[in-house]
Amino acid sequence: MTSIKTVLLAAPLALLAGACTSSFEDRYHAALPVEQRLPIEVKSEVALLNVSTDGAGRLSAQARQQVAAFFNAYRADGSGAVEIQTAIGGRAAAQTEGEIREIAAIYGIPRNLVTVSGYAPEKDSRTTTRLAYARYVASVPSCQNKDWSENLSTNWDNTTYPTFGCSLQENLAAMAADPRDLSQAKPMDAAAASVARRDTVMDKYEKGEATASSAAAGGSGKVADVTSGTQQN
């Protein structure tokens, strides 16, 4: 009987011991808002396209479509200049550069945003030209290895899974048209001036003050009297 009582008493003690395994840092981190617990990271990466040409440096129809799609993507998420890297070697490189510049012009990319450099291609390589530009990408590094292994039925701190909220953050990162907007706001332009007025009106409303603009001196605000032609004097 003594041994049985010992086993029965040991079970609750083991559970209490497990309740103290999580550190204060773990509990504090679990209580943070999702944007702090699983922050979105915005970084720059290089978009690269290898283009094959014939011996004279001319682009095939398929290559022209690939270059067109590349410039279209640049307009959507590119930053800085587009670099054309041509294989070192005379007239063929000039032909390739000219065709690529023509496609860039069709997509409205200014000439000064297209730069050219040369490179030494690998032996027997079919790629004679490369296009590159920098773009910004948003991701959630903390969600790369999702962890759903914790048993919440024995979670005495009443916290969620460590990666709870990953879907929300990853969807937000994927939906951003310009990932840079997630790290810093764009400067206000003339079109956004009404936002400042809205903030002023809301601030006055919350303070219980009149939200209407002050009338100009000498102006009554009354609409001019108009007499209908059917009215008799």
MDAnalysis code that builds the backbone (N, CA, C; Angstrom):
import MDAnalysis as mda
import numpy as np

u = mda.Universe.empty(699, n_residues=233, atom_resindex=np.repeat(np.arange(233), 3), trajectory=True)
u.add_TopologyAttr("name", ["N", "CA", "C"] * 233)
u.add_TopologyAttr("resid", np.arange(1, 234))
u.add_TopologyAttr("resname", ["MET", "THR", "SER", "ILE", "LYS", "THR", "VAL", "LEU", "LEU", "ALA", "ALA", "PRO", "LEU", "ALA", "LEU", "LEU", "ALA", "GLY", "ALA", "CYS", "THR", "SER", "SER", "PHE", "GLU", "ASP", "ARG", "TYR", "HIS", "ALA", "ALA", "LEU", "PRO", "VAL", "GLU", "GLN", "ARG", "LEU", "PRO", "ILE", "GLU", "VAL", "LYS", "SER", "GLU", "VAL", "ALA", "LEU", "LEU", "ASN", "VAL", "SER", "THR", "ASP", "GLY", "ALA", "GLY", "ARG", "LEU", "SER", "ALA", "GLN", "ALA", "ARG", "GLN", "GLN", "VAL", "ALA", "ALA", "PHE", "PHE", "ASN", "ALA", "TYR", "ARG", "ALA", "ASP", "GLY", "SER", "GLY", "ALA", "VAL", "GLU", "ILE", "GLN", "THR", "ALA", "ILE", "GLY", "GLY", "ARG", "ALA", "ALA", "ALA", "GLN", "THR", "GLU", "GLY", "GLU", "ILE", "ARG", "GLU", "ILE", "ALA", "ALA", "ILE", "TYR", "GLY", "ILE", "PRO", "ARG", "ASN", "LEU", "VAL", "THR", "VAL", "SER", "GLY", "TYR", "ALA", "PRO", "GLU", "LYS", "ASP", "SER", "ARG", "THR", "THR", "THR", "ARG", "LEU", "ALA", "TYR", "ALA", "ARG", "TYR", "VAL", "ALA", "SER", "VAL", "PRO", "SER", "CYS", "GLN", "ASN", "LYS", "ASP", "TRP", "SER", "GLU", "ASN", "LEU", "SER", "THR", "ASN", "TRP", "ASP", "ASN", "THR", "THR", "TYR", "PRO", "THR", "PHE", "GLY", "CYS", "SER", "LEU", "GLN", "GLU", "ASN", "LEU", "ALA", "ALA", "MET", "ALA", "ALA", "ASP", "PRO", "ARG", "ASP", "LEU", "SER", "GLN", "ALA", "LYS", "PRO", "MET", "ASP", "ALA", "ALA", "ALA", "ALA", "SER", "VAL", "ALA", "ARG", "ARG", "ASP", "THR", "VAL", "MET", "ASP", "LYS", "TYR", "GLU", "LYS", "GLY", "GLU", "ALA", "THR", "ALA", "SER", "SER", "ALA", "ALA", "ALA", "GLY", "GLY", "SER", "GLY", "LYS", "VAL", "ALA", "ASP", "VAL", "THR", "SER", "GLY", "THR", "GLN", "GLN", "ASN"])
u.atoms.positions = np.array([
    [0.827, -1.207, 0.000],
    [0.000, 0.000, 0.000],
    [0.857, 1.250, 0.000],
    [1.931, 1.185, 0.714],
    [2.801, 2.360, 0.795],
    [3.347, 2.721, -0.577],
    [3.753, 1.725, -1.353],
    [4.311, 1.985, -2.673],
    [3.266, 2.579, -3.610],
    [2.006, 2.137, -3.515],
    [0.935, 2.663, -4.360],
    [0.690, 4.121, -4.050],
    [0.648, 4.488, -2.766],
    [0.443, 5.879, -2.373],
    [1.579, 6.749, -2.891],
    [2.772, 6.210, -2.865],
    [3.919, 6.975, -3.348],
    [3.778, 7.307, -4.827],
    [3.318, 6.326, -5.601],
    [3.133, 6.542, -7.032],
    [2.030, 7.560, -7.280],
    [0.905, 7.476, -6.547],
    [-0.210, 8.400, -6.735],
    [0.174, 9.825, -6.374],
    [1.002, 9.983, -5.357],
    [1.444, 11.317, -4.961],
    [2.471, 11.874, -5.934],
    [3.221, 11.005, -6.586],
    [4.274, 11.466, -7.489],
    [3.700, 12.060, -8.768],
    [2.520, 11.589, -9.190],
    [1.940, 12.070, -10.443],
    [1.638, 13.557, -10.410],
    [0.895, 14.090, -9.406],
    [0.644, 15.526, -9.381],
    [1.914, 16.341, -9.219],
    [2.890, 15.809, -8.495],
    [4.150, 16.537, -8.331],
    [4.860, 16.676, -9.670],
    [4.772, 15.624, -10.500],
    [5.412, 15.686, -11.824],
    [4.726, 16.732, -12.695],
    [3.393, 16.826, -12.588],
    [2.675, 17.822, -13.368],
    [3.029, 19.230, -12.937],
    [3.165, 19.438, -11.629],
    [3.551, 20.753, -11.127],
    [4.953, 21.122, -11.588],
    [5.813, 20.120, -11.616],
    [7.177, 20.380, -12.064],
    [7.185, 20.781, -13.533],
    [6.316, 20.131, -14.337],
    [6.246, 20.474, -15.749],
    [5.692, 21.866, -15.971],
    [4.840, 22.323, -15.030],
    [4.263, 23.652, -15.180],
    [5.305, 24.738, -15.006],
    [6.421, 24.439, -14.407],
    [7.449, 25.439, -14.140],
    [8.595, 25.380, -15.141],
    [8.432, 24.537, -16.173],
    [9.541, 24.388, -17.107],
    [9.709, 25.604, -18.006],
    [8.610, 26.275, -18.365],
    [8.716, 27.441, -19.238],
    [9.277, 28.621, -18.457],
    [10.205, 29.306, -19.069],
    [10.852, 30.431, -18.416],
    [10.001, 31.681, -18.526],
    [10.388, 32.696, -17.779],
    [9.677, 33.970, -17.844],
    [9.781, 34.562, -19.241],
    [10.958, 34.391, -19.889],
    [11.145, 34.918, -21.238],
    [10.183, 34.266, -22.222],
    [9.963, 32.936, -22.081],
    [9.052, 32.225, -22.964],
    [7.619, 32.732, -22.800],
    [7.204, 32.927, -21.562],
    [5.843, 33.402, -21.308],
    [5.665, 34.829, -21.790],
    [6.705, 35.643, -21.599],
    [6.634, 37.033, -22.057],
    [6.546, 37.092, -23.579],
    [7.354, 36.286, -24.247],
    [7.348, 36.265, -25.713],
    [6.016, 35.776, -26.249],
    [5.414, 34.795, -25.602],
    [4.138, 34.250, -26.057],
    [3.012, 35.266, -25.939],
    [3.149, 36.222, -25.016],
    [2.100, 37.217, -24.794],
    [2.233, 38.430, -25.702],
    [3.296, 38.519, -26.480],
    [3.505, 39.669, -27.364],
    [2.510, 39.644, -28.524],
    [2.179, 40.812, -29.083],
    [1.337, 40.845, -30.292],
    [2.018, 40.090, -31.426],
    [1.216, 39.610, -32.378],
    [1.753, 38.764, -33.434],
    [2.797, 39.485, -34.276],
    [2.649, 40.816, -34.473],
    [3.617, 41.536, -35.288],
    [4.974, 41.659, -34.613],
    [5.011, 41.518, -33.286],
    [6.287, 41.526, -32.570],
    [6.825, 40.111, -32.376],
    [5.913, 39.167, -32.230],
    [6.332, 37.781, -32.029],
    [6.835, 37.161, -33.328],
    [6.169, 37.514, -34.432],
    [6.520, 36.965, -35.742],
    [6.688, 38.134, -36.713],
    [7.752, 38.909, -36.583],
    [7.906, 40.117, -37.402],
    [8.130, 39.802, -38.872],
    [7.609, 40.689, -39.738],
    [7.826, 40.586, -41.182],
    [9.149, 41.252, -41.518],
    [9.978, 40.560, -42.265],
    [11.292, 41.073, -42.651],
    [11.273, 41.465, -44.126],
    [11.737, 42.675, -44.410],
    [11.814, 43.170, -45.781],
    [13.283, 43.283, -46.165],
    [13.666, 42.593, -47.213],
    [15.061, 42.620, -47.640],
    [15.146, 42.707, -49.161],
    [16.311, 43.091, -49.637],
    [16.540, 43.231, -51.075],
    [17.197, 41.967, -51.621],
    [16.743, 41.549, -52.802],
    [17.358, 40.412, -53.470],
    [17.453, 40.712, -54.965],
    [18.223, 39.922, -55.668],
    [18.464, 40.170, -57.087],
    [17.578, 39.250, -57.924],
    [16.821, 39.864, -58.838],
    [16.057, 39.096, -59.827],
    [16.943, 38.941, -61.057],
    [17.107, 37.726, -61.532],
    [18.060, 37.436, -62.613],
    [17.375, 36.660, -63.726],
    [17.702, 37.011, -64.968],
    [17.191, 36.290, -66.132],
    [18.339, 35.998, -67.083],
    [18.500, 34.724, -67.451],
    [19.484, 34.316, -68.448],
    [18.820, 34.288, -69.813],
    [19.437, 34.959, -70.775],
    [18.871, 35.079, -72.107],
    [19.810, 34.425, -73.119],
    [19.247, 33.557, -73.955],
    [20.036, 32.906, -75.002],
    [19.811, 33.615, -76.335],
    [20.867, 33.771, -77.100],
    [20.791, 34.410, -78.415],
    [21.493, 33.525, -79.446],
    [21.320, 33.879, -80.718],
    [22.041, 33.133, -81.742],
    [23.445, 33.712, -81.911],
    [24.187, 33.212, -82.878],
    [25.565, 33.646, -83.054],
    [25.711, 35.115, -83.381],
    [24.654, 35.724, -83.944],
    [24.712, 37.142, -84.295],
    [24.192, 38.039, -83.188],
    [23.791, 37.434, -82.068],
    [23.298, 38.232, -80.940],
    [21.824, 38.534, -80.996],
    [21.080, 37.901, -81.901],
    [19.644, 38.161, -82.036],
    [18.846, 37.314, -81.048],
    [17.756, 37.885, -80.546],
    [16.876, 37.186, -79.618],
    [15.825, 36.406, -80.381],
    [15.537, 35.209, -79.918],
    [14.458, 34.426, -80.519],
    [13.123, 34.994, -80.030],
    [12.034, 34.526, -80.618],
    [10.702, 34.985, -80.197],
    [10.444, 34.633, -78.739],
    [10.877, 33.439, -78.325],
    [10.698, 33.031, -76.928],
    [11.526, 33.906, -76.005],
    [12.766, 34.223, -76.417],
    [13.625, 35.066, -75.586],
    [13.038, 36.466, -75.444],
    [12.441, 36.989, -76.518],
    [11.825, 38.309, -76.451],
    [10.652, 38.309, -75.474],
    [9.884, 37.236, -75.452],
    [8.779, 37.134, -74.505],
    [9.293, 37.090, -73.066],
    [10.392, 36.367, -72.842],
    [10.971, 36.289, -71.505],
    [11.487, 37.649, -71.046],
    [12.132, 38.370, -71.953],
    [12.645, 39.700, -71.613],
    [11.488, 40.649, -71.324],
    [10.421, 40.562, -72.116],
    [9.250, 41.408, -71.901],
    [8.630, 41.141, -70.532],
    [8.500, 39.865, -70.165],
    [7.949, 39.513, -68.855],
    [8.857, 40.008, -67.733],
    [10.155, 39.983, -67.969],
    [11.119, 40.439, -66.971],
    [10.957, 41.939, -66.721],
    [10.827, 42.716, -67.801],
    [10.650, 44.159, -67.648],
    [9.288, 44.484, -67.040],
    [8.286, 43.688, -67.344],
    [6.972, 43.892, -66.737],
    [7.043, 43.664, -65.234],
    [7.800, 42.637, -64.802],
    [7.985, 42.382, -63.373],
    [8.776, 43.505, -62.718],
    [9.740, 44.048, -63.460],
    [10.538, 45.161, -62.931],
    [9.650, 46.370, -62.639],
    [8.705, 46.638, -63.514],
    [7.812, 47.765, -63.293],
    [6.972, 47.558, -62.040],
    [6.682, 46.302, -61.706],
    [5.824, 46.008, -60.556],
    [6.581, 46.072, -59.242],
    [7.794, 45.524, -59.189],
    [8.487, 45.439, -57.898],
    [9.967, 45.792, -57.952],
    [10.421, 46.372, -59.081],
    [11.848, 46.674, -59.211],
    [12.268, 47.908, -58.441],
    [13.554, 47.981, -58.150],
    [14.132, 49.130, -57.467],
    [15.488, 49.420, -58.096],
    [15.736, 50.683, -58.419],
    [17.011, 51.032, -59.022],
    [17.017, 50.755, -60.513],
    [18.192, 50.452, -61.042],
    [18.363, 50.272, -62.484],
    [18.326, 48.799, -62.871],
    [18.039, 48.567, -64.151],
    [18.143, 47.232, -64.740],
    [19.511, 47.128, -65.399],
    [20.216, 46.068, -65.105],
    [21.552, 45.893, -65.677],
    [21.526, 44.821, -66.759],
    [22.078, 45.168, -67.913],
    [22.252, 44.211, -69.000],
    [23.707, 43.755, -68.978],
    [23.923, 42.491, -68.737],
    [25.282, 41.934, -68.728],
    [25.446, 41.106, -69.997],
    [26.251, 41.593, -70.905],
    [26.454, 40.910, -72.186],
    [27.812, 40.233, -72.209],
    [27.852, 39.099, -72.903],
    [29.122, 38.389, -73.056],
    [30.087, 39.253, -73.861],
    [31.312, 39.327, -73.397],
    [32.310, 40.163, -74.050],
    [32.556, 39.651, -75.470],
    [32.389, 40.514, -76.444],
    [32.626, 40.069, -77.821],
    [31.867, 40.820, -78.874],
    [32.259, 42.001, -79.200],
    [31.968, 42.732, -80.418],
    [30.534, 42.957, -80.803],
    [30.256, 42.723, -82.083],
    [29.002, 43.129, -82.699],
    [27.810, 42.346, -82.166],
    [27.980, 41.105, -81.793],
    [26.870, 40.301, -81.266],
    [26.328, 40.913, -79.984],
    [27.223, 41.369, -79.117],
    [26.801, 41.987, -77.862],
    [26.038, 43.276, -78.129],
    [26.479, 44.057, -79.107],
    [25.794, 45.299, -79.441],
    [24.397, 45.029, -79.997],
    [24.261, 43.970, -80.793],
    [22.956, 43.600, -81.345],
    [21.998, 43.216, -80.218],
    [22.476, 42.414, -79.277],
    [21.648, 41.979, -78.153],
    [21.215, 43.171, -77.305],
    [22.166, 44.039, -76.998],
    [21.856, 45.224, -76.200],
    [20.794, 46.079, -76.871],
    [20.912, 46.273, -78.182],
    [19.947, 47.095, -78.900],
    [18.544, 46.527, -78.837],
    [18.413, 45.218, -79.020],
    [17.088, 44.598, -78.977],
    [16.475, 44.694, -77.585],
    [17.295, 44.488, -76.560],
    [16.786, 44.544, -75.189],
    [16.364, 45.972, -74.839],
    [17.122, 46.945, -75.278],
    [16.762, 48.347, -75.025],
    [15.446, 48.703, -75.720],
    [15.212, 48.148, -76.890],
    [13.950, 48.395, -77.594],
    [12.767, 47.876, -76.772],
    [12.918, 46.688, -76.222],
    [11.841, 46.114, -75.396],
    [11.641, 46.949, -74.138],
    [12.741, 47.412, -73.541],
    [12.642, 48.257, -72.346],
    [11.871, 49.536, -72.652],
    [12.117, 50.119, -73.819],
    [11.427, 51.346, -74.202],
    [9.931, 51.102, -74.387],
    [9.579, 49.929, -74.940],
    [8.162, 49.590, -75.120],
    [7.446, 49.567, -73.776],
    [8.119, 49.118, -72.737],
    [7.519, 49.036, -71.406],
    [7.726, 50.312, -70.591],
    [8.162, 51.380, -71.250],
    [8.236, 52.681, -70.604],
    [9.341, 52.835, -69.590],
    [10.393, 52.041, -69.714],
    [11.519, 52.156, -68.777],
    [12.513, 53.177, -69.327],
    [12.800, 54.244, -68.585],
    [13.706, 55.287, -69.083],
    [15.081, 54.721, -69.439],
    [15.692, 55.303, -70.441],
    [16.980, 54.824, -70.915],
    [18.047, 54.912, -69.828],
    [17.952, 55.951, -68.979],
    [18.980, 56.111, -67.949],
    [18.857, 55.091, -66.827],
    [17.777, 54.288, -66.832],
    [17.623, 53.235, -65.823],
    [18.043, 51.869, -66.363],
    [18.649, 51.857, -67.547],
    [19.158, 50.619, -68.126],
    [20.664, 50.763, -68.298],
    [21.430, 49.993, -67.545],
    [22.889, 50.048, -67.616],
    [23.418, 48.789, -68.286],
    [24.647, 48.875, -68.783],
    [25.258, 47.756, -69.509],
    [26.641, 47.471, -68.948],
    [26.943, 46.199, -68.803],
    [28.280, 45.772, -68.380],
    [28.626, 44.480, -69.112],
    [29.883, 44.139, -69.174],
    [30.320, 42.921, -69.836],
    [30.785, 41.869, -68.846],
    [30.714, 40.620, -69.251],
    [31.204, 39.534, -68.401],
    [31.758, 38.428, -69.297],
    [32.592, 37.611, -68.731],
    [33.191, 36.493, -69.467],
    [32.353, 35.241, -69.220],
    [31.623, 34.751, -70.225],
    [30.769, 33.571, -70.025],
    [31.578, 32.297, -69.856],
    [30.940, 31.309, -69.248],
    [31.592, 30.016, -69.091],
    [31.720, 29.324, -70.449],
    [32.688, 28.453, -70.563],
    [32.939, 27.749, -71.812],
    [31.737, 26.882, -72.168],
    [31.351, 26.910, -73.451],
    [30.242, 26.129, -73.994],
    [28.883, 26.529, -73.407],
    [28.810, 27.697, -72.773],
    [27.537, 28.154, -72.217],
    [26.660, 28.733, -73.320],
    [25.364, 28.401, -73.321],
    [24.443, 28.929, -74.320],
    [23.928, 30.300, -73.914],
    [24.106, 30.653, -72.643],
    [23.666, 31.961, -72.167],
    [24.695, 33.009, -72.557],
    [24.247, 34.011, -73.309],
    [25.162, 35.068, -73.733],
    [24.828, 36.408, -73.093],
    [23.657, 36.503, -72.485],
    [23.230, 37.762, -71.881],
    [22.470, 37.475, -70.590],
    [22.655, 38.366, -69.618],
    [21.927, 38.247, -68.357],
    [21.310, 39.594, -68.019],
    [20.120, 39.560, -67.473],
    [19.448, 40.766, -66.995],
    [19.283, 40.656, -65.487],
    [19.448, 41.773, -64.803],
    [19.352, 41.741, -63.353],
    [18.818, 43.070, -62.824],
    [18.051, 43.000, -61.753],
    [17.629, 44.200, -61.023],
    [17.373, 43.813, -59.568],
    [17.383, 44.802, -58.703],
    [17.148, 44.578, -57.282],
    [15.664, 44.759, -56.976],
    [15.126, 43.880, -56.177],
    [13.741, 43.998, -55.758],
    [13.638, 43.712, -54.266],
    [12.571, 44.211, -53.661],
    [12.357, 43.994, -52.235],
    [11.345, 42.873, -52.036],
    [11.641, 42.022, -51.073],
    [10.811, 40.852, -50.792],
    [10.471, 40.825, -49.307],
    [9.213, 40.565, -49.001],
    [8.770, 40.464, -47.608],
    [8.594, 38.996, -47.225],
    [9.082, 38.631, -46.066],
    [8.963, 37.256, -45.589],
    [8.877, 37.259, -44.068],
    [8.562, 36.092, -43.517],
    [8.472, 35.934, -42.055],
    [9.442, 34.826, -41.657],
    [10.696, 35.154, -41.359],
    [11.703, 34.122, -41.040],
    [11.303, 33.217, -39.887],
    [10.586, 33.757, -38.914],
    [10.202, 32.953, -37.742],
    [9.237, 31.839, -38.099],
    [8.633, 31.895, -39.283],
    [7.639, 30.898, -39.676],
    [8.183, 29.883, -40.673],
    [9.479, 29.910, -40.923],
    [10.044, 28.975, -41.893],
    [9.927, 27.530, -41.421],
    [10.102, 27.311, -40.147],
    [9.973, 25.963, -39.565],
    [8.860, 25.993, -38.526],
    [7.638, 25.770, -38.983],
    [6.488, 25.862, -38.086],
    [6.509, 24.727, -37.074],
    [6.166, 25.058, -35.836],
    [6.210, 24.077, -34.745],
    [4.815, 23.943, -34.138],
    [4.180, 22.808, -34.394],
    [2.862, 22.527, -33.814],
    [2.940, 21.316, -32.877],
    [4.124, 21.043, -32.372],
    [4.333, 19.819, -31.588],
    [3.879, 19.951, -30.141],
    [3.703, 21.157, -29.651],
    [3.374, 21.312, -28.232],
    [1.974, 20.798, -27.931],
    [1.821, 20.126, -26.809],
    [0.528, 19.611, -26.367],
    [-0.131, 20.674, -25.489],
    [-1.113, 21.384, -26.028],
    [-1.735, 22.485, -25.292],
    [-2.582, 21.998, -24.117],
    [-2.910, 20.706, -24.079],
    [-3.701, 20.198, -22.955],
    [-2.898, 20.165, -21.669],
    [-1.576, 20.213, -21.788],
    [-0.720, 20.243, -20.586],
    [0.017, 21.578, -20.477],
    [-0.532, 22.601, -21.143],
    [0.082, 23.925, -21.120],
    [-0.511, 24.721, -19.971],
    [0.217, 24.777, -18.856],
    [-0.295, 25.428, -17.656],
    [-0.225, 26.954, -17.749],
    [0.514, 27.481, -18.712],
    [0.600, 28.935, -18.878],
    [-0.509, 29.478, -19.781],
    [-1.323, 28.564, -20.357],
    [-2.428, 28.966, -21.221],
    [-1.953, 29.795, -22.406],
    [-0.803, 29.458, -22.967],
    [-0.270, 30.152, -24.142],
    [-0.583, 29.360, -25.399],
    [-0.414, 29.983, -26.551],
    [-0.709, 29.334, -27.829],
    [0.542, 28.657, -28.369],
    [0.393, 28.053, -29.548],
    [1.545, 27.457, -30.210],
    [2.577, 28.541, -30.532],
    [3.853, 28.204, -30.520],
    [4.904, 29.204, -30.797],
    [4.736, 29.892, -32.142],
    [4.213, 29.186, -33.144],
    [4.076, 29.768, -34.479],
    [2.625, 30.139, -34.792],
    [1.806, 30.289, -33.768],
    [0.421, 30.702, -33.978],
    [0.403, 32.130, -34.527],
    [-0.257, 32.341, -35.650],
    [-0.291, 33.647, -36.294],
    [0.553, 33.716, -37.553],
    [1.242, 32.629, -37.886],
    [2.098, 32.619, -39.071],
    [1.302, 32.841, -40.353],
    [0.137, 32.227, -40.458],
    [-0.663, 32.380, -41.671],
    [-1.042, 33.837, -41.892],
    [-1.411, 34.532, -40.819],
    [-1.777, 35.942, -40.927],
    [-0.600, 36.772, -41.419],
    [0.564, 36.592, -40.816],
    [1.733, 37.376, -41.178],
    [2.224, 37.041, -42.590],
    [2.227, 35.772, -42.939],
    [2.682, 35.377, -44.274],
    [1.738, 35.886, -45.362],
    [0.435, 35.869, -45.102],
    [-0.517, 36.395, -46.080],
    [-0.351, 37.895, -46.243],
    [-0.121, 38.605, -45.144],
    [0.092, 40.043, -45.206],
    [1.345, 40.360, -46.010],
    [2.412, 39.602, -45.791],
    [3.652, 39.817, -46.542],
    [3.459, 39.543, -48.019],
    [2.651, 38.536, -48.357],
    [2.433, 38.171, -49.757],
    [1.534, 39.172, -50.476],
    [0.622, 39.825, -49.753],
    [-0.336, 40.732, -50.382],
    [0.216, 42.132, -50.608],
    [1.317, 42.478, -49.960],
    [1.854, 43.829, -50.081],
    [2.333, 44.085, -51.509],
    [1.757, 45.095, -52.172],
    [2.178, 45.427, -53.529],
    [3.619, 45.914, -53.535],
    [3.974, 46.719, -52.552],
    [5.348, 47.189, -52.395],
    [5.806, 46.799, -50.987],
    [6.626, 45.761, -50.855],
    [7.047, 45.305, -49.518],
    [7.668, 46.398, -48.660],
    [8.226, 47.428, -49.289],
    [8.840, 48.506, -48.514],
    [7.814, 49.252, -47.666],
    [6.535, 49.187, -48.053],
    [5.486, 49.847, -47.280],
    [5.312, 49.201, -45.912],
    [5.771, 47.947, -45.760],
    [5.650, 47.258, -44.473],
    [6.716, 47.696, -43.487],
    [7.781, 48.325, -43.976],
    [8.861, 48.760, -43.097],
    [8.857, 50.263, -42.859],
    [8.377, 51.034, -43.843],
    [8.295, 52.479, -43.665],
    [7.212, 53.048, -44.573],
    [6.562, 54.104, -44.081],
    [5.482, 54.716, -44.843],
    [6.041, 55.608, -45.944],
    [5.295, 55.690, -47.035],
    [5.693, 56.568, -48.109],
    [5.425, 58.019, -47.721],
    [6.230, 58.963, -48.230],
    [5.995, 60.374, -47.904],
    [4.662, 60.837, -48.462],
    [4.020, 61.740, -47.746],
    [2.724, 62.250, -48.160],
    [2.882, 63.190, -49.349],
    [2.019, 63.039, -50.337],
    [2.026, 63.942, -51.482],
    [0.744, 64.767, -51.477],
    [0.565, 65.571, -52.521],
    [-0.590, 66.461, -52.581],
    [-1.899, 65.688, -52.583],
    [-1.890, 64.507, -53.195],
    [-3.119, 63.711, -53.276],
    [-3.561, 63.192, -51.923],
    [-2.608, 63.097, -50.977],
    [-2.942, 62.569, -49.649],
    [-3.161, 63.675, -48.629],
    [-3.283, 64.925, -49.093],
    [-3.432, 66.039, -48.165],
    [-4.723, 65.938, -47.372],
    [-5.762, 65.309, -47.954],
    [-7.036, 65.182, -47.249],
    [-6.908, 64.328, -45.999],
    [-5.900, 63.468, -45.959],
    [-5.695, 62.634, -44.773],
    [-5.374, 63.505, -43.564],
    [-4.548, 64.521, -43.766],
    [-4.204, 65.427, -42.672],
    [-5.443, 66.152, -42.172],
    [-6.317, 66.578, -43.094],
    [-7.556, 67.254, -42.701],
    [-8.453, 66.309, -41.930],
    [-8.518, 65.056, -42.360],
    [-9.342, 64.076, -41.651],
    [-8.857, 63.895, -40.220],
    [-7.524, 63.811, -40.039],
    [-6.978, 63.658, -38.692],
    [-7.315, 64.862, -37.823],
    [-7.282, 66.065, -38.416],
    [-7.611, 67.276, -37.660],
    [-9.064, 67.252, -37.209],
    [-9.969, 66.870, -38.125],
    [-11.389, 66.823, -37.794],
    [-11.662, 65.776, -36.719],
    [-11.052, 64.600, -36.840],
    [-11.266, 63.549, -35.840],
    [-10.738, 63.964, -34.476],
    [-9.617, 64.679, -34.462],
    [-9.050, 65.138, -33.190],
    [-10.005, 66.122, -32.509],
    [-10.582, 67.048, -33.296],
    [-11.533, 68.001, -32.718],
    [-12.792, 67.287, -32.239],
    [-13.259, 66.296, -33.022],
    [-14.465, 65.558, -32.653],
    [-14.279, 64.837, -31.314],
    [-13.125, 64.212, -31.136],
    [-12.858, 63.485, -29.893],
    [-12.761, 64.421, -28.698],
    [-12.375, 65.673, -28.939],
    [-12.274, 66.658, -27.853],
    [-13.587, 67.401, -27.623],
    [-14.601, 67.118, -28.460],
    [-15.882, 67.793, -28.303],
    [-15.903, 69.184, -28.890],
    [-14.949, 69.496, -29.763],
    [-14.889, 70.817, -30.369],
    [-15.604, 70.815, -31.715],
    [-15.934, 72.033, -32.206],
    [-16.583, 72.157, -33.511],
    [-15.614, 71.711, -34.603],
    [-16.120, 70.919, -35.530],
    [-15.254, 70.379, -36.576],
    [-15.281, 71.195, -37.863],
    [-16.223, 72.143, -37.973],
    [-16.327, 72.934, -39.205],
    [-15.195, 73.947, -39.277],
    [-14.793, 74.277, -40.509],
    [-13.776, 75.297, -40.716],
    [-14.365, 76.667, -40.428],
    [-13.504, 77.578, -40.015],
    [-13.953, 78.942, -39.726],
    [-14.334, 79.637, -41.024],
    [-15.455, 80.380, -40.990],
    [-15.909, 81.106, -42.185],
    [-15.018, 82.305, -42.439],
    [-14.816, 82.624, -43.706],
    [-14.003, 83.782, -44.062],
    [-14.714, 85.058, -43.671],
    [-13.946, 86.093, -43.387],
    [-14.505, 87.376, -42.978],
    [-15.387, 87.935, -44.085],
    [-16.588, 88.390, -43.713],
    [-17.505, 88.979, -44.688],
    [-18.354, 87.965, -45.410],
    [-18.139, 86.721, -45.166],
    [-18.923, 85.686, -45.848],
    [-19.982, 85.128, -44.934],
    [-21.242, 85.174, -45.363],
    [-22.340, 84.684, -44.525],
    [-22.591, 83.204, -44.730],
    [-22.153, 82.707, -45.874],
    [-22.407, 81.308, -46.173],
    [-23.788, 81.051, -46.720],
    [-24.600, 82.131, -46.873],
    [-25.961, 81.975, -47.373],
    [-25.953, 81.846, -48.881],
    [-26.765, 80.929, -49.407],
    [-26.899, 80.774, -50.846],
    [-27.693, 81.947, -51.396],
    [-27.285, 82.456, -52.556],
    [-27.949, 83.627, -53.136],
    [-29.418, 83.336, -53.413],
    [-30.280, 84.376, -53.178],
    [-31.704, 84.238, -53.459],
    [-31.934, 84.201, -54.959],
    [-32.748, 83.261, -55.406],
    [-33.075, 83.140, -56.822],
    [-34.588, 83.211, -56.971],
    [-35.056, 84.086, -57.825],
    [-36.492, 84.247, -58.033],
    [-36.910, 83.522, -59.293],
    [-37.911, 82.670, -59.155],
    [-38.386, 81.934, -60.310],
    [-39.141, 82.841, -61.264],
    [-39.078, 82.549, -62.541],
    [-39.781, 83.370, -63.549],
    [-41.276, 83.284, -63.421],
    [-41.803, 82.270, -62.731],
    [-43.250, 82.113, -62.582],
    [-43.796, 82.865, -61.395],
    [-42.881, 83.368, -60.525],
    [-43.324, 84.095, -59.340],
    [-43.748, 85.509, -59.721],
    [-44.846, 85.992, -59.136],
    [-45.360, 87.344, -59.374],
    [-44.784, 88.308, -58.355],
    [-44.484, 89.547, -58.795],
    [-43.992, 90.589, -57.880],
    [-45.153, 91.055, -57.004],
])
